[in-house]
Every structure is written in C-alpha cells, then in structure tokens.
Amino acid sequence: MAEKREKPAGKKQEKRQRGKKESKKLKGKDWYVILAPKLFAEAELVETPALDPNVIIGRTIETNLAELIGQPDKYYMNLKFKVSNVEGNRAYTEFHGYSCAKEHLFRIVRKRSQKVRAVNEVETKDGWKLQIVSLVILNRNTDAEIKRKVRKIMFSEIEKTAKDMTLSALIKSITSGALQKEVRKKGNRVYPIR
C-alpha cells in the first residue's frame, strides 16, 4: 500500500497553532489594568496578565509623555512608573523617573556647541530625595569659567525650586517646562543658552 503523505503546514496553519500555544500560556491568568498616578489623572498605561496580583507589584512601565497627556510636542519626554499596589484588577503606580530621548539630545547638540551637565541631589518639601541630572547646551564653545558660572546657576535654581515644592508639583514643573525656562532665563545672563 502507498503511504499517506501529510501536506506541509501552510502559513495560516502555523499561525493558528502559535495562537493556540499562546492562549494556553495565558490560561488561568487574570488581566490587570496598570494606571498612571493621580498627577496624570490615573490614565490607563497598559494591561498585563498575571496569575497572582503580587507578581505585578514592583514592575516598571516606561511611557512617552506625549501619549500620556495627548500633547505631541512633548514626544521626547519619557516617564517611568513603578507599580506600588493592586486593588481588584487595577494596579496603581508611583512616579519612578524621567528621561529625555537620546534622539532629541542628538538633534539639539551640534558642532561648536558646549554641553554643561550638573547632577543635583535634592530633597523636596514633602521629604522625597531625588537625583536630578540636568543638561544645558551653550551656543558656542566656551572657557571653563563660563561653564562653571552656568553650572552654579543650574545648581542653585534646581535646589531652590525643589525645596519649595512637593514631589508632584516638581514633576509638573519639569514636565511642563517651567523649571527649564527659569534656568534658561537666568543662565542667559551669563552666556546664551540654546
């Protein structure tokens, strides 16, 4: 008798089989909605599956500020949130960090410009200790004295602002650009800042 040959699996069949495998992995898991902090109106960040709600606690979620608040001009700001507690199928987060996209920095920094970086360790009005890494770009290459003066202005302005504000107010100030405008305004007195 002739042996029966099986047809090789087509692309559609492979996709179906993969889908079945993935659904088996998720079987028995509950879906949890991860929400942003109250500062960002508890907007929905992502949904995630988990067997146990305690597994979600401690996860870090990174999102773009433009997507979170719906302002496309803030595309370069990335925010990190850390899940702090779970109630029902909702996971609540706390602010965990802020960074600027590398592409944005590459676009700003050009030939014959100078970067001035400062690292501040500050404490907010409500007792949060933060490390703020700030960057100012000067229009031309300058000597060390001008860089020192600009860095001193950066330190004093950031420290003064952080002391007078709570954590949520400081985050709002940074994400809205108010703190950056203040540093630029005072720094321009020493040397033009981009």
C-alpha positions as CSV (number, residue, x, y, z in Angstrom):
1,M,0.0,0.0,0.0
2,A,1.0,3.5,-0.6
3,E,2.0,5.6,2.4
4,K,0.0,8.7,3.1
5,R,1.9,11.9,3.0
6,E,0.9,14.8,5.0
7,K,0.8,18.2,3.5
8,P,3.4,20.6,4.8
9,A,1.7,23.1,7.2
10,G,0.9,26.4,5.5
11,K,1.4,29.8,7.0
12,K,-2.2,30.0,8.1
13,Q,-2.0,26.7,10.0
14,E,1.3,27.7,11.6
15,K,-0.3,31.0,12.8
16,R,-3.3,29.1,14.2
17,Q,-1.0,26.7,16.1
18,R,1.0,29.6,17.5
19,G,-2.2,31.3,18.6
20,K,-3.3,28.1,20.4
21,K,0.1,27.9,22.2
22,E,-0.1,31.5,23.3
23,S,-3.7,31.1,24.6
24,K,-2.6,28.1,26.6
25,K,0.1,30.2,28.3
26,L,-2.4,32.8,29.3
27,K,-5.0,30.3,30.5
28,G,-5.9,30.9,34.2
29,K,-4.3,34.4,34.2
30,D,-6.2,37.5,35.1
31,W,-5.7,40.8,33.2
32,Y,-4.8,43.8,35.3
33,V,-5.0,47.5,34.1
34,I,-2.0,49.5,35.1
35,L,-2.8,53.1,35.8
36,A,-0.7,56.3,36.0
37,P,-0.5,58.2,39.3
38,K,-3.2,60.8,40.2
39,L,-0.8,63.5,38.9
40,F,-1.6,62.2,35.4
41,A,-5.3,61.7,36.1
42,E,-4.8,57.9,36.6
43,A,-4.7,57.4,32.8
44,E,-4.6,53.8,31.6
45,L,-1.0,52.8,30.7
46,V,-1.1,49.1,29.8
47,E,-2.9,45.9,30.5
48,T,-0.9,42.9,31.8
49,P,-1.7,39.3,32.6
50,A,-0.7,37.6,35.8
51,L,-1.6,34.6,37.9
52,D,-1.1,36.5,41.2
53,P,-1.6,40.2,41.8
54,N,1.6,40.3,43.9
55,V,3.7,39.5,40.9
56,I,2.7,42.9,39.3
57,I,4.0,44.9,42.3
58,G,7.4,46.3,41.5
59,R,7.1,46.2,37.7
60,T,8.3,49.3,35.9
61,I,6.5,50.8,33.0
62,E,8.0,53.4,30.7
63,T,5.8,55.6,28.6
64,N,6.0,58.7,26.5
65,L,4.6,61.9,27.9
66,A,3.1,62.8,24.5
67,E,0.9,59.7,24.6
68,L,0.0,60.1,28.2
69,I,-1.3,63.6,28.1
70,G,-2.0,63.9,24.4
71,Q,0.5,66.7,23.6
72,P,2.6,65.7,20.6
73,D,5.2,68.4,21.3
74,K,6.3,66.5,24.4
75,Y,7.4,63.5,22.3
76,Y,11.0,63.5,23.7
77,M,10.0,63.1,27.4
78,N,9.9,59.5,28.7
79,L,8.4,58.8,32.1
80,K,8.9,55.7,34.3
81,F,6.3,54.4,36.7
82,K,6.6,51.6,39.2
83,V,3.6,49.6,40.3
84,S,3.0,50.1,44.1
85,N,-0.2,48.3,44.9
86,V,-3.0,46.3,43.3
87,E,-6.7,46.6,44.1
88,G,-9.1,44.3,42.3
89,N,-8.0,44.3,38.7
90,R,-6.4,47.7,38.8
91,A,-2.7,48.3,39.5
92,Y,-1.7,51.8,40.8
93,T,1.7,53.3,40.1
94,E,4.1,55.8,41.5
95,F,6.4,58.1,39.6
96,H,9.8,56.5,39.2
97,G,11.8,58.6,36.8
98,Y,12.0,60.9,33.9
99,S,14.4,61.0,30.9
100,C,14.9,62.7,27.7
101,A,15.0,60.7,24.5
102,K,18.6,60.4,23.1
103,E,17.4,61.3,19.6
104,H,16.2,64.7,20.9
105,L,19.6,65.3,22.6
106,F,21.4,64.4,19.4
107,R,19.2,66.9,17.5
108,I,19.9,69.7,19.9
109,V,23.7,69.2,20.3
110,R,25.5,70.4,17.2
111,K,29.0,71.3,16.2
112,R,30.6,74.2,18.0
113,S,28.2,74.0,20.9
114,Q,29.1,73.1,24.5
115,K,27.3,70.8,26.9
116,V,27.2,71.6,30.6
117,R,25.9,68.8,32.8
118,A,25.0,69.0,36.5
119,V,23.9,66.3,39.0
120,N,21.9,67.6,41.9
121,E,20.8,65.6,44.9
122,V,17.8,67.5,46.3
123,E,15.1,67.0,48.8
124,T,11.5,68.1,48.1
125,K,9.2,69.9,50.6
126,D,7.4,66.6,51.4
127,G,10.7,64.7,52.1
128,W,11.4,62.9,48.8
129,K,15.1,62.7,48.0
130,L,15.8,62.9,44.3
131,Q,18.8,62.9,42.0
132,I,18.3,65.4,39.1
133,V,20.7,65.2,36.2
134,S,20.4,68.4,34.1
135,L,21.9,69.4,30.8
136,V,22.4,72.9,29.4
137,I,23.7,73.5,25.9
138,L,25.6,76.7,25.2
139,N,25.6,78.2,21.7
140,R,29.4,78.2,21.3
141,N,32.5,76.6,22.8
142,T,33.4,78.5,25.9
143,D,36.0,78.5,28.6
144,A,35.8,76.8,31.9
145,E,34.9,79.9,33.8
146,I,31.6,80.4,31.9
147,K,30.7,76.7,32.3
148,R,31.3,77.0,36.0
149,K,29.0,80.0,36.3
150,V,26.3,78.4,34.3
151,R,26.6,75.2,36.3
152,K,26.3,77.2,39.6
153,I,23.1,78.8,38.3
154,M,21.7,75.4,37.4
155,F,22.5,74.0,40.9
156,S,21.0,76.9,42.8
157,E,17.9,77.2,40.7
158,I,17.1,73.5,40.8
159,E,17.8,73.2,44.5
160,K,15.7,76.3,45.3
161,T,12.8,75.0,43.2
162,A,12.9,71.5,44.7
163,K,13.0,72.8,48.3
164,D,9.8,74.9,47.8
165,M,7.8,72.2,46.0
166,T,6.2,68.8,46.7
167,L,7.2,65.9,44.5
168,S,4.0,66.2,42.4
169,A,4.5,69.9,41.9
170,L,8.1,69.4,40.9
171,I,7.2,66.8,38.4
172,K,4.6,69.1,36.9
173,S,7.2,71.9,36.8
174,I,9.7,69.7,34.9
175,T,7.2,68.1,32.5
176,S,5.6,71.5,31.7
177,G,9.0,73.1,31.0
178,A,8.7,75.8,33.7
179,L,11.9,74.8,35.5
180,Q,13.8,74.6,32.3
181,K,12.6,78.1,31.3
182,E,13.7,79.5,34.6
183,V,17.2,78.0,34.3
184,R,17.5,79.3,30.7
185,K,16.3,82.8,31.7
186,K,18.9,83.1,34.5
187,G,21.7,81.3,32.5
188,N,21.2,83.6,29.5
189,R,22.5,86.5,31.7
190,V,25.9,84.7,31.8
191,Y,26.0,83.2,28.2
192,P,23.5,82.5,25.5
193,I,21.8,79.1,26.1
194,R,20.2,77.1,23.3
